[in-house]
Amino acid sequence: MDDEFNVEGDAHAVSAQILTSLAQAKLHTSRTEAGIQARAGSDFLFRLLGTPLGSSHLPVGVDVRLISAGDYTRVSATAYDRLGWYFNKKLVWGEHVMDRKLTDLLNAVRAAANKSPLPERKATFSP
């Protein structure tokens, strides 16, 4: 699931603002060559314990890329599941939960950049 938007300011300041906000949201964050990576949940625990953990433990991530373009910064974010490979459909109990989690990640990036939130979006899934 992807999102793109522009923010006033230089990429370094916008990156620091987003990184701080994602860390405060209890996501595991790191800087990458392209920008920021944030993760939540554990694929291992989810495979081991499954849905009793609840949707707050779903393994998801977001990659944020920042490109300076004069007076503004172009922010591109890609949210994804970290469920790994499955023999059949990954989420037999409802893809809408993952759609919500991925949209929430994109909205966390938007909130950090003072942008309006997205409505819930649909992701495409494959086994």
Secondary structure, DSSP 8 states (H G I E B T S, - for coil): -EEEEEEES-HHHHHHHHHHHHHHTT-EEEE-SSEEEEEES-HHHHHHH-GGG-GGG--EEEEEEEEEETTEEEEEEEEEE-----SS-S-TT-HHHHHHHHHHHHHHHHHHTT-------------
